[in-house]
Amino acid sequence: MSKIKKILVANRGEIALRIMRSAHEMDIKTVAVYSEADRQSLHVRYADEAILIGPPPSAESYLRIDKIIAAAKQSGSDAIHPGYGFLSENELFARRVEEEGLAFIGPSAKSIEIMGSKLAAKAAVAKFNVPLVPGTSEPIDDIGKAKKIAAEIGYPILIKASAGGGGKGMRIVEDGKSFEEQMERAVSEATSAFGDGSVFIEKYITKPRHIEFQIFGDKHGNIVHLFERECSIQRRHQKVVEEAPSSVLTPDIRNAMGTAAINVAKSCGYYNAGTVEFIMDDKLNFYFLEMNTRLQVEHPVTEEITGLDLVQLQIKVAEGERFPFRQDELSIHGHALEIRVYAEDPANNFLPDIGTLKTYTRPQGHGIRVDDGFEQGMDIPFYYDPMIAKLICHADTRDAAIRKMIRAIDEYEITGLETTLGFCRFVMEHEAFRSGNFDTRFVENFFKPEAIKEPGDNEAWISAALAATLLNGKNGSHPEPAARAETSVKWRNRRFEG
Ligand code: MV4
């Protein structure tokens, strides 16, 4: 393996920029690929070269292996970074990249393939001392036999599709009465959704926390973990808040989980960055669920607490370098939080609210990081994920990180569309979040759109104007522009209070 000179980034938005920044710091040239919807995007402007690969729909652009390989050849790239989403966990893509003599900045195609199937993953880790949720580890072919196992495990149980993931293809069965019917439905759903009807059953953990471990391997067989991320604050399997470290892990549990995570990675000969996902029950028992064979959206919280640049490490590992640290040289520094700012309307069932960023001003200051792919005046395209930005805060303690996050949310000014900023502020201020005592049902248990008592935009303006008028002691005159703007921002951001 030799030094990489030019990387094609097979992605868009904030993660494409994130990857290119690290590449440039390493004197590596970058090539952007883009769809017709992304002509004006920042990743296109930031790259040394940019190649148009097709119309806006992902299936005709960012998911086209042939076009991306052609762009890599045309530009003389020697490596491809897939980012997250799109082709990042497609083993055919990883294999093709390597067959074309290019470096894939990620794990082997074989690792992706094994971990892409939950049953193959369970089979791989079987001899590696990794705790699994009680259940079956073979595809169910005999419903009668499966029902007996379900009765032994105890209801409720969960039917999962082997080819599923991220919450897709799961079915809860409350008792034996509906077992056969639910099983038939699960198989037929899995067949039509994934083209693979293999399902298995697990005991249903009713109040799980989602805790994942960042692992990193080099191509010389060294694997370390970079501690955990707590991602229990989710909405319909979409993460909303992530943090590191978790406030429930003791050093002993952290060690045990970290060792299990490394064993999962060893079971498939893993190298490069990966994430091992566990669920934890209310008694702090943990179980391996699945492995994500990519750099994750929430990787910045790990970067903040370890001080490492994960993209730089990914590139070095792809170049064949040894991992520069031993496990005992790594430690946790402070506490980091990340919120995902989506162009979605929390008052309206989180419906995407795409449009133009009329004003867009990022928060600043010590311990604040914003990873985004937009500037004021740009449109959030309708074709892709509506995430505007990730806001990351790092401080000495969890409480200080939360306070910093609230300050940053209040100073983040986005107008022109609705965002999840206020919703994230609601989470930050909630007693259950503050105490650290929450699980994956946080949003459904605590968040109700009725909690939003925001006056309509006009009313907010009137209240703001009135307040400013009273403060100024001038009856009927217009408030100063600065006072108006400030008051309206406060209104917008504080609407979830209470
Ligand atoms: C579970 C579970 C309870 N028991 N497995 C959802 C996403 C996928 N990665 C696995 N998931 C779950 N698997 C058993 N045996 C509950 C979930 C689950 C969940 C897990 C992590 C984060 C959020 C979640 C929300 C609902 C259900």
Residues whose N, C-alpha, C, O or C-beta is under 5 A from the ligand:
A	BS01	MV4	V133 L158 G166 G167 E202 K203 Y204 I205 P208 H210 Q234 T440
